[in-house]
Amino acid sequence: MQLDREYWHVDVFSRVALRGNGLVVVLHADDMSAPVMHELTREVRQFETAFLSAVDLPGRTCAVRIFTEDEELDFAGHPVLGSAAVLHTLLSAPAAEERWALRVAQRNVEVRTRTAAGWVDAAMDQGEPEFGQRVGGEQALEYADALNLTAADMHAALPMQVVSTGLPYLIVPVQYGLDRARIRHPAFEDLLARSGAKFVYVLDPDRPEGRTWDNAGRVEDVATGSAAGPAVGYLLRHGIVRPGEPVLLHQGQFTGRPSTIEVRPDEDGRLWVGGPVAPVATGRFHASLS
């Protein structure tokens, strides 16, 4: 297979390049196979890579497939925002605000975009949070130890709980130790599966600030849109933030790329998650693949 595809490199949750969460968006991926998408994702070494197909700029619709180095995801936040920002940039004359319908796996995600001074602001509707299992007792202590934390680090008034707006996260609230948190369990993904979670989000609710990693603990994510909705849904459920007020969720300082994710709950309980998207580079992949 001869590969010749345009791509964009953008930084999500930042107004300037070389901050925020990096993303490669590959255009015209209609005839690309999943194995090729996976190989390209490993090649560019971003936390996630987005592949766009069935692009209809006049209709403001598109299909998006999202890959990490390990797997394809049914949903992820910053690839959805970054993809919509790239589509917005491709418009010849964007309006003050555009609305996109992005198809991600079996889900349609509404994204709003608008042009700013050198970047694109994007926000997506993550819907209402779904609340799963609460984790306590010995199981909570096992999770704490797997994350290099102690019982004394845990928040005294808040439980660990699984929350999802597309991807189920185990929210682990802490009073101390956010700087020490890391995945040190050799089979952490299996451990998470016992509670019904796909990933973990260690959250200091007082800042609020969070951290998450791939389940092997190799790479820490800079800013996680798919975790921001569950985190703020959790804070709302437990009375840490008030309904209707926007929340600025901090992440990435421990990677050297501090980022801020804005989450706006609407009057219907739906969570809008967004932030700025800055362009970094454009180019083409030229490769012969077996």
Backbone torsions as a table, in degrees:
resi	resn	phi	psi	omega
1	MET	NA	130.4	175.6
2	GLN	-95.7	117.2	-176.3
3	LEU	-97.5	127.1	175.8
4	ASP	-144.6	95.5	-173.7
5	ARG	-136.5	141.4	174.7
6	GLU	-78.2	143.1	174.0
7	TYR	-137.1	157.4	173.1
8	TRP	-121.5	139.5	172.2
9	HIS	-110.0	122.9	-179.3
10	VAL	-130.6	159.6	172.8
11	ASP	-113.8	119.9	-175.7
12	VAL	-95.3	144.0	-175.7
13	PHE	69.5	34.1	174.9
14	SER	-151.6	143.6	176.2
15	ARG	-86.5	-12.9	-179.4
16	VAL	-128.9	156.4	-179.4
17	ALA	-69.2	157.6	174.8
18	LEU	73.1	20.4	170.1
19	ARG	-135.7	-177.8	179.6
20	GLY	65.8	-157.3	-173.2
21	ASN	-108.8	114.2	-176.3
22	GLY	-69.1	147.6	-178.6
23	LEU	-151.2	137.0	169.5
24	VAL	-104.6	128.7	178.6
25	VAL	-113.3	118.9	-177.9
26	VAL	-100.8	125.3	-179.4
27	LEU	-90.7	160.9	173.9
28	HIS	55.0	48.7	-177.9
29	ALA	-93.5	18.8	-173.1
30	ASP	-56.1	-40.4	-175.2
31	ASP	-104.8	16.0	178.8
32	MET	-87.9	137.5	178.7
33	SER	-81.9	160.3	178.1
34	ALA	-60.1	-41.0	177.8
35	PRO	-61.1	-37.6	178.1
36	VAL	-67.8	-43.1	176.4
37	MET	-57.5	-40.3	-178.8
38	HIS	-67.0	-40.9	178.5
39	GLU	-63.4	-42.7	178.4
40	LEU	-63.8	-39.0	178.8
41	THR	-60.8	-43.2	177.6
42	ARG	-64.8	-34.1	-178.1
43	GLU	-67.8	-43.3	-174.7
44	VAL	-83.1	-19.3	171.1
45	ARG	59.9	32.8	167.1
46	GLN	-86.3	163.6	179.8
47	PHE	-60.3	-39.1	174.9
48	GLU	-144.2	155.2	176.8
49	THR	-130.7	139.7	-178.2
50	ALA	-110.9	138.9	-180.0
51	PHE	-121.5	122.5	-174.1
52	LEU	-103.9	136.9	176.1
53	SER	-143.4	169.3	-178.5
54	ALA	49.3	43.2	-178.4
55	VAL	-74.0	125.7	175.6
56	ASP	-125.7	92.2	-178.1
57	LEU	-64.1	-44.5	177.8
58	PRO	-61.7	-36.6	-179.3
59	GLY	-85.4	-8.3	179.5
60	ARG	59.9	44.2	177.9
61	THR	-130.7	158.5	-177.9
62	CYS	-170.0	152.5	170.8
63	ALA	-103.8	140.6	-176.7
64	VAL	-128.9	129.2	170.0
65	ARG	-113.3	138.8	-171.8
66	ILE	-124.1	128.8	-178.9
67	PHE	-125.7	143.5	161.8
68	THR	-102.2	-179.8	176.5
69	GLU	-64.9	-20.2	-174.7
70	ASP	-100.6	-30.9	-169.6
71	GLU	-165.8	168.5	169.6
72	GLU	-88.7	140.0	-179.1
73	LEU	-106.5	145.7	174.7
74	ASP	-75.6	-20.3	179.8
75	PHE	-163.8	146.3	171.0
76	ALA	-159.9	144.8	-169.8
77	GLY	-77.4	-56.6	-172.4
78	HIS	-69.5	-27.0	172.1
79	PRO	-66.2	-34.6	177.4
80	VAL	-66.7	-46.8	179.5
81	LEU	-63.7	-45.8	-179.4
82	GLY	-64.1	-38.3	178.5
83	SER	-64.1	-44.7	179.2
84	ALA	-63.9	-37.3	178.7
85	ALA	-65.2	-39.3	176.8
86	VAL	-64.8	-44.9	177.5
87	LEU	-60.2	-40.9	177.2
88	HIS	-59.4	-41.9	-179.2
89	THR	-66.6	-29.2	-179.6
90	LEU	-75.7	-14.6	178.3
91	LEU	-68.6	140.4	-178.8
92	SER	-71.5	-33.6	-178.1
93	ALA	-147.0	76.7	-178.4
94	PRO	-65.1	146.2	176.2
95	ALA	-76.7	177.8	179.6
96	ALA	-57.8	-38.4	174.6
97	GLU	-142.0	131.3	176.9
98	GLU	-109.1	153.7	176.6
99	ARG	-123.8	132.5	-176.7
100	TRP	-120.4	147.6	171.2
101	ALA	-114.6	105.3	-178.4
102	LEU	-103.3	128.0	179.5
103	ARG	-92.4	114.2	179.7
104	VAL	-120.8	112.1	-173.3
105	ALA	54.5	-121.6	-178.9
106	GLN	-100.6	22.6	-172.0
107	ARG	-127.3	136.8	171.2
108	ASN	-96.8	126.7	-178.3
109	VAL	-115.5	124.8	174.9
110	GLU	-84.2	130.5	178.3
111	VAL	-128.8	135.3	175.9
112	ARG	-107.9	135.0	-179.8
113	THR	-131.7	151.5	173.1
114	ARG	-150.8	148.7	180.0
115	THR	-76.7	136.4	173.9
116	ALA	-123.1	-167.4	-174.9
117	ALA	-81.9	80.4	177.9
118	GLY	97.0	1.2	176.8
119	TRP	-146.3	179.3	175.9
120	VAL	-122.6	129.4	172.4
121	ASP	-85.6	133.9	-179.0
122	ALA	-136.0	142.3	176.3
123	ALA	-143.4	138.2	-177.6
124	MET	-120.3	148.6	177.2
125	ASP	-85.4	109.6	178.5
126	GLN	-92.6	0.1	178.3
127	GLY	77.1	-165.4	179.3
128	GLU	-88.2	138.8	179.0
129	PRO	-68.6	145.7	175.1
130	GLU	-108.5	132.3	-174.8
131	PHE	-105.4	127.1	-179.1
132	GLY	-107.9	-145.2	-172.2
133	GLN	-64.4	138.0	166.1
134	ARG	-88.4	143.7	-176.3
135	VAL	-118.2	128.2	179.5
136	GLY	-144.9	-175.0	174.8
137	GLY	61.1	-140.8	-176.8
138	GLU	-63.9	-34.2	179.2
139	GLN	-64.6	-40.1	177.6
140	ALA	-63.8	-40.2	178.3
141	LEU	-65.2	-35.7	178.3
142	GLU	-65.7	-41.6	176.4
143	TYR	-64.3	-43.0	179.7
144	ALA	-58.6	-46.6	-179.9
145	ASP	-63.4	-39.5	179.0
146	ALA	-63.6	-21.9	-179.6
147	LEU	-103.0	16.0	178.1
148	ASN	64.3	30.8	-179.3
149	LEU	-118.9	164.6	178.1
150	THR	-117.0	170.0	176.9
151	ALA	-60.2	-33.6	179.8
152	ALA	-68.7	-21.7	178.5
153	ASP	-77.4	-23.1	-174.1
154	MET	-69.6	148.2	177.8
155	HIS	-68.2	129.4	-172.2
156	ALA	-68.5	-28.2	-172.1
157	ALA	-107.2	-3.7	-173.3
158	LEU	-123.4	141.4	-179.4
159	PRO	-91.2	158.3	162.7
160	MET	-69.6	139.9	-179.2
161	GLN	-154.8	145.4	175.5
162	VAL	-85.5	128.2	178.4
163	VAL	-135.6	142.8	-177.8
164	SER	-138.2	141.6	162.9
165	THR	-126.1	30.1	-177.5
166	GLY	143.3	-38.8	171.7
167	LEU	-125.6	129.4	-179.6
168	PRO	-78.8	121.4	177.5
169	TYR	-110.5	138.8	167.8
170	LEU	-84.5	111.6	177.9
171	ILE	-83.2	121.8	-178.9
172	VAL	-113.8	100.4	-177.0
173	PRO	-81.8	133.4	-178.1
174	VAL	-127.5	150.6	169.1
175	GLN	-97.3	-29.8	-178.1
176	TYR	-138.9	164.0	168.7
177	GLY	86.8	7.6	179.1
178	LEU	-58.5	-35.4	180.0
179	ASP	-69.2	-25.0	-178.7
180	ARG	-92.5	-12.9	-173.3
181	ALA	-62.2	137.0	174.3
182	ARG	-164.8	160.4	177.1
183	ILE	-87.5	120.6	-179.9
184	ARG	-125.4	5.3	178.8
185	HIS	-85.5	132.8	-175.1
186	PRO	-70.2	-18.4	179.5
187	ALA	-132.0	55.9	-172.4
188	PHE	-65.9	-36.3	-179.7
189	GLU	-61.4	-41.1	177.3
190	ASP	-65.9	-37.9	178.3
191	LEU	-62.8	-44.1	178.4
192	LEU	-63.0	-37.7	-176.5
193	ALA	-60.0	-24.9	-179.8
194	ARG	-64.9	-25.9	179.0
195	SER	-100.9	-1.2	-179.1
196	GLY	86.8	13.6	-179.3
197	ALA	-97.4	152.1	175.1
198	LYS	-97.2	-39.5	179.5
199	PHE	-137.1	172.3	178.2
200	VAL	-115.7	149.2	173.9
201	TYR	-135.0	109.1	177.6
202	VAL	-84.5	122.5	-167.6
203	LEU	-126.6	125.1	166.6
204	ASP	-92.2	104.4	-172.5
205	PRO	-71.4	-17.2	-176.7
206	ASP	-78.6	-24.0	-176.9
207	ARG	-79.5	-46.9	-20.2
208	PRO	-80.4	147.1	-178.3
209	GLU	-149.2	143.5	-177.4
210	GLY	-137.6	168.5	176.9
211	ARG	-141.8	145.1	173.2
212	THR	-150.4	161.9	-175.0
213	TRP	-141.2	167.8	163.4
214	ASP	-66.4	157.7	-170.0
215	ASN	-70.3	-12.3	172.7
216	ALA	-84.1	-10.3	-179.0
217	GLY	76.7	13.5	-178.0
218	ARG	-76.7	-40.3	-171.8
219	VAL	-128.4	130.4	173.3
220	GLU	-92.3	135.3	179.5
221	ASP	-79.4	143.4	-176.5
222	VAL	-77.4	-47.2	-179.0
223	ALA	-154.7	124.5	-166.7
224	THR	-117.2	98.8	-178.6
225	GLY	-63.5	-36.6	-178.8
226	SER	-70.4	-19.2	176.4
227	ALA	-92.0	-21.8	-176.3
228	ALA	-65.1	-42.3	177.9
229	GLY	-61.1	-52.6	176.4
230	PRO	-58.1	-39.9	-178.7
231	ALA	-63.5	-45.2	-178.9
232	VAL	-73.7	-35.3	173.4
233	GLY	-58.4	-41.0	176.5
234	TYR	-62.6	-45.5	180.0
235	LEU	-63.5	-36.7	176.2
236	LEU	-66.7	-46.1	-176.9
237	ARG	-59.6	-35.7	-175.4
238	HIS	-100.3	12.5	171.3
239	GLY	74.3	19.4	179.8
240	ILE	-81.2	-33.5	173.9
241	VAL	-123.1	158.9	-175.5
242	ARG	-95.0	145.0	179.5
243	PRO	-58.0	140.6	175.7
244	GLY	87.3	-12.7	-178.4
245	GLU	-93.2	135.7	176.0
246	PRO	-66.5	146.7	-178.9
247	VAL	-121.8	132.7	173.8
248	LEU	-101.1	112.1	-178.2
249	LEU	-100.5	126.5	-176.2
250	HIS	-98.2	145.1	179.0
251	GLN	-161.1	156.6	170.2
252	GLY	97.5	-7.1	-177.0
253	GLN	-62.9	-29.8	-177.6
254	PHE	-80.7	-6.7	173.4
255	THR	-100.7	-2.7	-176.4
256	GLY	82.3	10.0	179.0
257	ARG	-131.7	69.0	-177.3
258	PRO	-58.3	135.7	-175.8
259	SER	-136.1	157.1	177.9
260	THR	-130.4	126.6	179.0
261	ILE	-109.0	130.3	178.7
262	GLU	-98.9	129.3	177.7
263	VAL	-121.6	124.7	-179.8
264	ARG	-117.8	109.1	172.6
265	PRO	-75.0	133.1	176.5
266	ASP	-93.8	179.8	-173.9
267	GLU	-67.9	-17.7	179.3
268	ASP	-92.3	2.3	-179.8
269	GLY	88.9	1.2	177.7
270	ARG	-79.7	148.3	-176.0
271	LEU	-109.2	123.0	175.1
272	TRP	-101.4	120.2	-175.0
273	VAL	-114.4	129.9	-178.3
274	GLY	-165.4	-171.7	-180.0
275	GLY	166.3	179.3	-179.4
276	PRO	-76.8	154.2	176.7
277	VAL	-129.0	119.1	-176.9
278	ALA	-104.6	136.1	175.9
279	PRO	-73.0	145.3	177.1
280	VAL	-118.5	-51.1	-175.9
281	ALA	-161.3	158.1	169.1
282	THR	-128.9	157.1	179.3
283	GLY	-175.3	-165.8	179.3
284	ARG	-135.7	144.6	168.9
285	PHE	-88.3	126.5	173.9
286	HIS	-123.2	110.0	-177.3
287	ALA	-156.9	148.5	171.0
288	SER	-101.0	122.1	-176.7
289	LEU	-114.3	144.8	179.5
290	SER	-79.3	NA	NA
